[in-house]
Amino acid sequence: MTPAQVHSSLSQHKDRFLAELLEFLRIPSISADSAYKADVERAADWLIAKFQDLKMDRVEKHPTPGHPIVYAEKKGAPGAPTLLIYGHYDVQPPDPLNLWDSPPFEPVIKDEKIYARGACDDKGQVYMHVKAVELLLSAGELPCTVKFLVEGEEEVGSKHLEDFVRANKDLLAADFIVISDTSMIANDVPSITVGLRGLSYVEVEVTGPNRDLHSGVYGGAVDNPVNVLCEMIASLKDETGRITIPGFYDAVAELSASERDAMAKRPFDQDEYNHSLGIRAVRGESGYSTLERASIRPTLDVNGIWGGYIGEGAKTVLPSKAFAKISMRLVPDQIPDEITRLFADHFRKLAPPTVSVEVRPHHGGSPAVVSTETAGYRAAAKAMEDTFGKTPIPTREGGSIPIVALFQRVLGLDTVLMGFGLDSDAIHSPNEHYGLFNYYKGIETIPLFHQYFAELSRS
């Protein structure tokens, strides 16, 4: 298909492609909450039905101890290379619900954007690939054999995916992997992600007295676990924003001056950035720009903290326990398990003798850097140049997709991260949205990527 043919074919089916996505978004496939287990299963079944509608050669639902993995395959032309397309159908919890302008699982279209949980991350982006394959099939034989691997546990650390990948190497054999779960710089500044941070995620529990105490009777004499937890967390960074855990930076791969100079050429307006977030100023590790802090430097952030009485009105207690969830974004060559161990050892040492501390690891993932010299990257760049009219810029992102390092380690395959979202799409936040422009532009670009990858693989 030529770019004009793809554009024409997409124009005929736009309304149906949108209606199908809205139907997908109405399923509350929240993998982190066991109350939604049946809905996660329903989302997997919905996706399987769509693959069956396309008459794929093989469509399977693989159970795991958690949520199922959806697999689909369609053979391409004889001698065609194979693309493995990865995505996820599970979504983040929508909380806090009171901050949504519309119900998170009742998608609405406003200002040319689809507002719903999962619209961008990742239902909208993975479904672009399903519809792109439909366009290619309508034109005849596929230029590449395609294999879809769509999981239901990405938002909870892909805890069963590695076992599946290791047990199904032959099933997943391919020449390249493509993932659309990342963003672009802007709708008029296309980009392809070449670097992702890793993750170490922990929950901490600080325990003081054996029960909640009256703050008048015991206040000032018995240590308050909430106060202690706040003090411990505050000590994890110094006045320059540098993380104080011993050994935390030992394996960090520092970028060269030329690499940092190249990053600085990315279009970026600090004032616009601040305005879009409703903040007066940014803050982070000294000596690095905003873009660098959010992509090539490791971080430590509290994602949630609680303890004591938080209901309406007043209740004067010293709580028995305090809790926090803490995430650390990692960069090459930090190892998630090692960082988790360093954190746990240090955090326990911070505790005064008045409390006890427990550190519970949740999940993690390795950082990843992908090459711009692969056939997959070059095919993606050429396809985006056709549909956007501009050569895409290679960028690094601050988020994590642990599967990228896993695919390289277990399957020996390189990945191209060809996302069509925007940083402003509020993923993981209230009012998540995905532009109609972005959804359709992805469907328009992906068929060309398949064709160019087939051509480059033969050359």
C-alpha positions as CSV (number, residue, x, y, z in Angstrom):
1,M,0.0,0.0,0.0
2,T,1.2,3.5,-0.8
3,P,0.8,6.3,1.8
4,A,-2.1,7.6,-0.3
5,Q,-3.8,4.2,-0.4
6,V,-3.4,3.8,3.4
7,H,-4.9,7.2,4.0
8,S,-7.8,6.5,1.7
9,S,-8.6,3.1,3.2
10,L,-8.4,4.6,6.8
11,S,-10.8,7.4,5.8
12,Q,-13.5,4.8,4.9
13,H,-13.3,3.1,8.3
14,K,-12.6,5.9,10.7
15,D,-16.0,5.9,12.5
16,R,-16.0,2.1,13.0
17,F,-12.4,2.1,14.2
18,L,-13.2,4.8,16.8
19,A,-16.5,3.0,17.9
20,E,-14.5,-0.2,18.5
21,L,-11.9,1.6,20.6
22,L,-14.6,3.2,22.7
23,E,-16.2,-0.2,23.3
24,F,-12.8,-1.5,24.5
25,L,-12.3,1.5,26.8
26,R,-15.6,0.8,28.5
27,I,-14.2,-2.4,30.1
28,P,-12.6,-1.5,33.5
29,S,-9.6,-3.9,33.1
30,I,-7.8,-2.8,36.3
31,S,-5.2,-5.4,37.0
32,A,-4.1,-4.0,40.4
33,D,-7.5,-4.5,42.0
34,S,-8.8,-8.1,42.4
35,A,-12.4,-6.8,42.4
36,Y,-12.0,-6.3,38.7
37,K,-10.5,-9.7,37.8
38,A,-13.6,-10.6,35.8
39,D,-13.4,-7.4,33.8
40,V,-9.7,-8.0,33.0
41,E,-10.7,-11.4,31.7
42,R,-13.5,-9.7,29.7
43,A,-11.1,-7.4,28.1
44,A,-8.9,-10.3,27.0
45,D,-11.9,-12.1,25.5
46,W,-13.0,-8.9,23.7
47,L,-9.5,-8.6,22.1
48,I,-9.6,-12.3,21.1
49,A,-12.9,-11.8,19.4
50,K,-11.4,-8.9,17.4
51,F,-8.5,-11.1,16.3
52,Q,-11.0,-13.8,15.3
53,D,-12.9,-11.3,13.2
54,L,-9.7,-10.7,11.3
55,K,-9.4,-14.4,10.6
56,M,-6.0,-14.6,12.1
57,D,-4.3,-18.0,11.6
58,R,-3.9,-18.6,15.4
59,V,-5.7,-16.9,18.3
60,E,-5.1,-18.1,21.8
61,K,-5.7,-17.0,25.4
62,H,-3.0,-18.3,27.7
63,P,-3.9,-18.4,31.4
64,T,-1.3,-17.4,34.0
65,P,-1.5,-17.4,37.8
66,G,-2.7,-13.8,37.4
67,H,-4.4,-12.4,34.3
68,P,-4.3,-14.0,30.8
69,I,-2.0,-13.4,27.9
70,V,-3.6,-12.9,24.5
71,Y,-1.7,-14.3,21.5
72,A,-2.6,-13.9,17.8
73,E,-0.6,-14.7,14.6
74,K,-1.1,-14.1,10.9
75,K,1.3,-15.4,8.2
76,G,2.7,-12.9,5.7
77,A,3.9,-13.4,2.2
78,P,6.3,-16.3,1.6
79,G,9.8,-15.5,3.0
80,A,8.4,-12.5,4.9
81,P,10.1,-11.3,8.1
82,T,8.2,-11.6,11.3
83,L,7.2,-8.7,13.6
84,L,6.2,-9.4,17.2
85,I,3.8,-6.7,18.4
86,Y,3.7,-6.2,22.2
87,G,1.1,-4.3,24.1
88,H,-1.1,-4.5,27.2
89,Y,-4.9,-4.4,27.8
90,D,-4.8,-3.8,31.5
91,V,-5.1,-0.2,32.9
92,Q,-4.2,1.7,36.0
93,P,-6.8,2.3,38.8
94,P,-8.7,5.5,38.0
95,D,-8.4,7.0,41.6
96,P,-9.0,9.7,42.7
97,L,-12.4,9.5,41.0
98,N,-13.5,13.0,42.2
99,L,-10.8,14.6,40.0
100,W,-12.2,13.1,36.7
101,D,-14.3,15.5,34.7
102,S,-16.2,12.4,33.3
103,P,-16.5,8.8,34.4
104,P,-13.2,7.0,33.6
105,F,-14.8,4.1,31.9
106,E,-17.5,6.0,30.0
107,P,-15.3,7.5,27.2
108,V,-16.2,10.9,25.9
109,I,-14.8,12.9,23.0
110,K,-14.0,16.5,23.8
111,D,-11.7,18.9,21.9
112,E,-10.7,16.1,19.5
113,K,-9.5,13.9,22.3
114,I,-10.8,10.6,23.8
115,Y,-11.1,10.9,27.6
116,A,-11.1,7.5,29.4
117,R,-8.8,5.4,31.5
118,G,-6.5,3.4,29.1
119,A,-7.2,5.7,26.1
120,C,-3.5,6.2,25.6
121,D,-2.0,3.7,28.0
122,D,-2.3,1.3,26.3
123,K,-5.6,0.3,24.7
124,G,-5.6,3.1,22.2
125,Q,-2.1,2.4,21.1
126,V,-2.2,-1.4,21.0
127,Y,-5.5,-1.2,19.1
128,M,-3.9,1.0,16.4
129,H,-1.8,-2.1,15.5
130,V,-4.9,-4.3,15.2
131,K,-6.6,-1.9,12.9
132,A,-3.4,-1.4,10.9
133,V,-3.2,-5.1,10.2
134,E,-6.9,-5.0,9.2
135,L,-6.0,-2.3,6.6
136,L,-3.1,-4.4,5.3
137,L,-5.2,-7.5,5.0
138,S,-7.9,-5.6,3.1
139,A,-5.2,-4.8,0.5
140,G,-4.0,-8.4,0.2
141,E,-1.2,-10.4,1.7
142,L,0.7,-9.0,4.7
143,P,4.2,-7.8,4.0
144,C,5.3,-9.3,7.3
145,T,4.1,-12.2,9.4
146,V,2.7,-10.6,12.5
147,K,2.5,-12.0,16.0
148,F,0.6,-10.2,18.8
149,L,1.5,-10.6,22.4
150,V,-0.9,-8.6,24.6
151,E,-0.7,-9.0,28.3
152,G,-3.0,-8.1,31.2
153,E,-0.4,-7.4,33.9
154,E,1.8,-4.6,32.6
155,E,0.5,-2.1,35.2
156,V,1.4,-4.5,38.0
157,G,4.9,-5.3,36.8
158,S,4.3,-8.1,34.2
159,K,4.9,-10.5,37.0
160,H,4.1,-13.7,34.9
161,L,5.3,-12.6,31.5
162,E,8.9,-13.6,31.8
163,D,7.9,-17.2,32.6
164,F,5.6,-17.2,29.6
165,V,8.3,-15.8,27.3
166,R,10.9,-18.3,28.5
167,A,8.5,-21.2,28.0
168,N,7.4,-20.1,24.5
169,K,10.5,-19.0,22.7
170,D,9.5,-20.9,19.5
171,L,6.0,-19.4,19.5
172,L,7.4,-15.9,19.9
173,A,10.3,-16.3,17.4
174,A,10.5,-13.2,15.3
175,D,12.9,-10.8,13.6
176,F,12.0,-7.7,15.4
177,I,9.6,-6.3,18.1
178,V,7.5,-3.2,17.9
179,I,5.9,-1.5,20.9
180,S,3.5,1.5,21.0
181,D,3.4,2.4,24.6
182,T,5.5,5.6,24.5
183,S,5.0,9.2,23.4
184,M,6.1,11.8,20.9
185,I,7.4,15.3,21.5
186,A,4.4,16.9,19.8
187,N,1.9,16.3,17.0
188,D,4.0,18.4,14.7
189,V,7.4,17.1,16.1
190,P,7.4,13.3,15.7
191,S,9.9,11.3,17.7
192,I,10.9,7.7,18.4
193,T,11.9,6.6,21.9
194,V,15.3,5.1,22.2
195,G,15.8,5.0,25.9
196,L,13.6,4.0,28.9
197,R,14.3,4.1,32.6
198,G,14.0,1.0,34.8
199,L,12.0,0.7,38.1
200,S,12.3,-0.5,41.7
201,Y,9.0,-0.2,43.6
202,V,8.7,-0.9,47.3
203,E,6.2,-0.5,50.1
204,V,7.5,0.4,53.6
205,E,5.8,-0.1,57.0
206,V,6.8,1.7,60.2
207,T,5.4,0.4,63.5
208,G,5.6,2.1,66.9
209,P,3.3,1.3,69.8
210,N,1.1,-1.8,69.8
211,R,-2.0,0.2,69.3
212,D,-3.2,3.7,68.4
213,L,-2.6,6.0,71.4
214,H,-4.4,9.1,72.8
215,S,-2.2,12.1,71.6
216,G,-2.9,14.0,74.8
217,V,-1.9,11.2,77.1
218,Y,1.1,9.9,75.2
219,G,2.1,12.8,72.8
220,G,5.6,14.0,73.4
221,A,6.6,10.8,75.2
222,V,6.0,8.1,72.6
223,D,7.4,8.4,69.1
224,N,4.8,8.9,66.3
225,P,5.4,6.5,63.4
226,V,4.0,9.0,60.9
227,N,6.5,11.6,62.1
228,V,9.3,9.1,62.0
229,L,8.4,7.9,58.5
230,C,8.3,11.5,57.2
231,E,11.8,12.1,58.7
232,M,13.2,9.0,57.2
233,I,11.8,9.8,53.7
234,A,13.1,13.4,53.9
235,S,16.6,12.1,54.6
236,L,16.6,10.0,51.4
237,K,17.7,13.1,49.4
238,D,20.1,15.9,50.2
239,E,19.8,19.6,49.6
240,T,21.0,19.2,45.9
241,G,18.3,16.6,45.1
242,R,20.8,13.8,45.1
243,I,19.7,10.4,46.6
244,T,21.6,9.6,49.7
245,I,21.4,5.8,49.6
246,P,25.0,4.4,49.8
247,G,26.0,2.8,46.4
248,F,22.8,4.1,44.6
249,Y,24.8,5.8,41.9
250,D,27.7,3.4,41.6
251,A,26.5,1.7,38.4
252,V,24.9,4.8,36.7
253,A,26.1,5.2,33.1
254,E,26.9,8.9,32.7
255,L,26.1,10.4,29.3
256,S,28.9,12.2,27.5
257,A,28.9,16.0,26.9
258,S,28.1,15.4,23.2
259,E,25.1,13.2,24.1
260,R,23.8,15.8,26.5
261,D,24.2,18.5,23.9
262,A,22.2,16.4,21.4
263,M,19.4,16.0,24.0
264,A,19.4,19.8,24.5
265,K,18.4,20.3,20.9
266,R,15.0,18.8,21.5
267,P,12.3,21.5,21.3
268,F,11.4,22.4,24.9
269,D,9.8,25.5,26.5
270,Q,10.3,25.6,30.2
271,D,7.6,28.2,30.8
272,E,5.0,26.3,28.8
273,Y,6.0,23.1,30.7
274,N,5.4,24.8,34.0
275,H,2.1,26.4,32.8
276,S,0.8,23.1,31.6
277,L,1.4,21.5,35.0
278,G,0.1,24.5,37.0
279,I,3.4,25.0,38.8
280,R,5.6,28.1,39.3
281,A,9.0,26.3,39.2
282,V,10.6,22.9,38.8
283,R,12.9,21.2,41.2
284,G,15.3,18.3,40.9
285,E,18.9,17.1,41.0
286,S,21.3,20.0,40.7
287,G,23.4,20.3,37.5
288,Y,20.8,18.8,35.2
289,S,18.1,20.2,33.0
290,T,14.4,19.4,33.2
291,L,14.6,17.0,30.3
292,E,17.7,15.3,31.7
293,R,16.1,14.9,35.2
294,A,13.1,13.3,33.6
295,S,14.9,10.8,31.4
296,I,18.6,10.1,32.0
297,R,18.8,10.5,35.8
298,P,17.6,8.1,38.4
299,T,14.9,9.2,40.8
300,L,13.2,8.4,44.1
301,D,9.6,9.4,44.7
302,V,6.9,8.7,47.3
303,N,3.8,7.5,45.3
304,G,1.5,7.2,48.4
305,I,1.7,7.8,52.1
306,W,-0.8,7.0,54.9
307,G,-1.3,6.4,58.6
308,G,-3.5,7.5,61.5
309,Y,-6.9,9.0,61.1
310,I,-7.8,10.5,57.7
311,G,-11.6,10.6,58.0
312,E,-13.9,13.6,58.5
313,G,-13.4,15.7,61.5
314,A,-10.7,15.2,64.2
315,K,-9.5,12.2,66.1
316,T,-6.5,12.9,68.3
317,V,-4.4,9.8,68.0
318,L,-0.8,8.7,67.7
319,P,-1.1,6.0,65.1
320,S,0.5,2.6,65.7
321,K,1.6,2.3,62.0
322,A,2.6,4.4,59.0
323,F,3.0,3.3,55.4
324,A,4.4,4.6,52.1
325,K,4.8,3.4,48.6
326,I,8.1,4.5,47.0
327,S,9.3,4.1,43.4
328,M,12.8,4.6,42.1
329,R,13.3,5.1,38.3
330,L,16.6,3.6,37.2
331,V,19.0,4.3,34.4
332,P,21.6,2.1,32.6
333,D,23.4,0.2,34.2
334,Q,21.5,0.1,37.5
335,I,20.1,-3.4,38.4
336,P,16.6,-3.3,39.9
337,D,17.1,-6.1,42.5
338,E,20.4,-4.5,43.6
339,I,18.8,-1.1,44.0
340,T,15.9,-2.6,46.0
341,R,18.4,-4.3,48.3
342,L,20.4,-1.1,48.8
343,F,17.2,0.8,49.6
344,A,16.0,-1.8,52.1
345,D,19.3,-2.0,53.9
346,H,19.6,1.8,54.2
347,F,16.0,2.4,55.1
348,R,16.1,0.0,58.0
349,K,19.3,1.6,59.3
350,L,17.5,5.0,59.3
351,A,14.9,3.8,61.8
352,P,15.4,5.0,65.4
353,P,15.0,2.4,68.2
354,T,11.5,3.6,68.9
355,V,10.0,1.9,65.8
356,S,10.4,-1.2,63.7
357,V,10.6,-1.1,59.9
358,E,9.5,-3.6,57.2
359,V,10.3,-3.1,53.5
360,R,8.2,-5.1,51.0
361,P,9.5,-5.1,47.4
362,H,6.7,-5.0,44.8
363,H,8.0,-5.1,41.3
364,G,10.8,-3.7,39.1
365,G,12.2,-3.6,35.6
366,S,15.5,-3.0,33.9
367,P,16.3,0.2,32.0
368,A,16.7,-0.1,28.2
369,V,18.5,1.7,25.4
370,V,17.7,0.7,21.8
371,S,19.8,1.4,18.7
372,T,18.9,3.8,15.9
373,E,20.8,1.7,13.4
374,T,18.4,-1.3,13.3
375,A,16.1,-2.1,10.4
376,G,13.2,-1.6,12.7
377,Y,14.2,1.9,13.7
378,R,14.9,2.9,10.1
379,A,11.6,1.5,8.9
380,A,9.7,3.4,11.7
381,A,11.6,6.6,10.9
382,K,10.8,6.4,7.2
383,A,7.1,5.6,7.9
384,M,6.7,8.5,10.3
385,E,8.5,10.8,7.8
386,D,5.9,9.8,5.2
387,T,2.9,10.5,7.4
388,F,4.1,13.5,9.4
389,G,6.3,15.1,6.7
390,K,9.2,15.3,9.1
391,T,12.0,13.1,10.2
392,P,11.4,11.9,13.7
393,I,13.8,12.8,16.5
394,P,15.3,10.0,18.7
395,T,14.4,10.7,22.4
396,R,14.7,9.1,25.8
397,E,11.7,8.8,28.1
398,G,11.4,8.6,31.9
399,G,8.9,5.8,32.0
400,S,9.6,2.1,32.2
401,I,8.7,-0.9,30.0
402,P,10.5,-3.8,31.6
403,I,9.6,-6.1,28.7
404,V,12.1,-4.4,26.4
405,A,15.1,-5.6,28.3
406,L,13.4,-9.0,28.8
407,F,12.9,-9.5,25.1
408,Q,16.6,-8.7,24.4
409,R,17.8,-11.0,27.2
410,V,15.5,-14.0,26.5
411,L,14.6,-13.8,22.8
412,G,17.7,-11.9,21.6
413,L,15.5,-9.4,19.8
414,D,15.7,-5.7,19.3
415,T,12.7,-3.4,19.8
416,V,11.5,-0.2,18.2
417,L,9.4,2.1,20.5
418,M,7.1,3.8,18.1
419,G,4.5,5.5,20.3
420,F,2.0,8.1,19.3
421,G,0.9,9.5,22.6
422,L,1.9,12.8,24.2
423,D,3.4,13.6,27.6
424,S,0.3,15.8,28.2
425,D,-2.1,12.8,27.8
426,A,-2.3,12.4,31.6
427,I,-1.6,8.7,31.7
428,H,-1.9,7.2,35.2
429,S,-3.7,10.4,36.2
430,P,-7.3,11.6,36.2
431,N,-8.7,12.7,32.8
432,E,-6.4,10.5,30.8
433,H,-6.9,11.2,27.1
434,Y,-5.7,10.3,23.6
435,G,-6.0,12.6,20.6
436,L,-8.0,11.5,17.6
437,F,-5.2,12.8,15.5
438,N,-2.8,10.5,17.3
439,Y,-5.0,7.4,17.1
440,Y,-5.6,7.8,13.4
441,K,-2.0,8.8,12.6
442,G,-0.8,5.6,14.3
443,I,-3.1,3.5,12.2
444,E,-1.9,5.4,9.1
445,T,1.8,5.0,9.9
446,I,2.0,1.4,11.1
447,P,1.1,-0.3,7.7
448,L,4.0,1.7,6.1
449,F,6.3,0.6,8.9
450,H,5.4,-3.1,8.0
451,Q,6.2,-2.5,4.4
452,Y,9.4,-0.7,4.9
453,F,10.6,-3.2,7.4
454,A,9.9,-6.0,4.9
455,E,11.9,-4.1,2.3
456,L,14.8,-3.4,4.6
457,S,14.9,-7.0,5.8
458,R,15.3,-8.2,2.2
459,S,18.1,-5.7,1.3
